[in-house]
């Protein structure tokens, strides 16, 4: 039973998900590429093409997860974030639930758990600070389908994004500040006089998705500007770049490979910041820490460093808690995306509420 005087609140954390064992890698990839938000081809082609892409990528992906011990750490880290967020909201009778998009626990599982909890209100909180139709948009669509089947009637609100949220920016800048101090100290010992360049690296998107109105790139770059300003970085001390290109079509530029080559030519060290990821997973622990570190070594960079993701950092969890408390329409600033971004949920009129 709800405690007297305290709102019964369900907070649903959206995240990507990841294989829980090596045998799960192929079905995880099939789920990923079957999503119409990811593979934007006619519906009758998508299932066949998704399986073909998964078949072509499964060997490399399996090797990556072997490096991680046979599974993704993402669920365990998200569970830690969920428990920490519950502790940060003592003024509510709150429970956090996890809805992964491409592997367990799926939205259907989370919806059943939320219904059993019987909340007064549901807050959907994506662990994607920057809105994209391929991440938060896809998760919201999936959630809505599951809710329609289960019949949850509680008022539901979506926190669509928080790229300019002051506490989020401050928490991220604080982690980066520590990483910068550590990197510069190491360079002083090993390569005195070497400059350090900050690379804010975000997961890439096909350019056509952004051109069609997705605000992701705009929001990522706004976060980078604000974090750089908080640290007092000059314009030549940082760059935004994009990683994880997955198809032959044109993707967002510049790529991280381009920026690493530029750093090598300029004879500067780099500190890579996973700007759009708030939990460690294969694209930070393998792609950034192993593959691009080796690439930087081949290029002869004088130093390659990486800032950690937020995970359950106390300041980041406090930022999420503030977002949950400020979940009413009037508590948020007006839409921050320019008019050309028609896929912004504010512009579609569905940011508050969704149910």
Secondary structure as GFF3:
##gff-version 3
##sequence-region A 1 355
A	DSSP	beta_strand	8	15	.	.	.	ID=ss1
A	DSSP	alpha_helix	24	34	.	.	.	ID=ss2
A	DSSP	alpha_helix	43	67	.	.	.	ID=ss3
A	DSSP	alpha_helix	74	87	.	.	.	ID=ss4
A	DSSP	beta_strand	93	100	.	.	.	ID=ss5
A	DSSP	alpha_helix	107	117	.	.	.	ID=ss6
A	DSSP	beta_strand	121	126	.	.	.	ID=ss7
A	DSSP	alpha_helix	136	150	.	.	.	ID=ss8
A	DSSP	beta_strand	155	159	.	.	.	ID=ss9
A	DSSP	alpha_helix	166	190	.	.	.	ID=ss10
A	DSSP	beta_strand	196	203	.	.	.	ID=ss11
A	DSSP	alpha_helix	207	211	.	.	.	ID=ss12
A	DSSP	alpha_helix	216	231	.	.	.	ID=ss13
A	DSSP	three_ten_helix	235	237	.	.	.	ID=ss14
A	DSSP	beta_strand	238	243	.	.	.	ID=ss15
A	DSSP	alpha_helix	256	266	.	.	.	ID=ss16
A	DSSP	beta_strand	269	274	.	.	.	ID=ss17
A	DSSP	alpha_helix	282	282	.	.	.	ID=ss18
A	DSSP	pi_helix	283	291	.	.	.	ID=ss19
A	DSSP	alpha_helix	292	299	.	.	.	ID=ss20
A	DSSP	beta_strand	304	307	.	.	.	ID=ss21
A	DSSP	alpha_helix	314	325	.	.	.	ID=ss22
A	DSSP	three_ten_helix	329	331	.	.	.	ID=ss23
A	DSSP	alpha_helix	345	348	.	.	.	ID=ss24
###
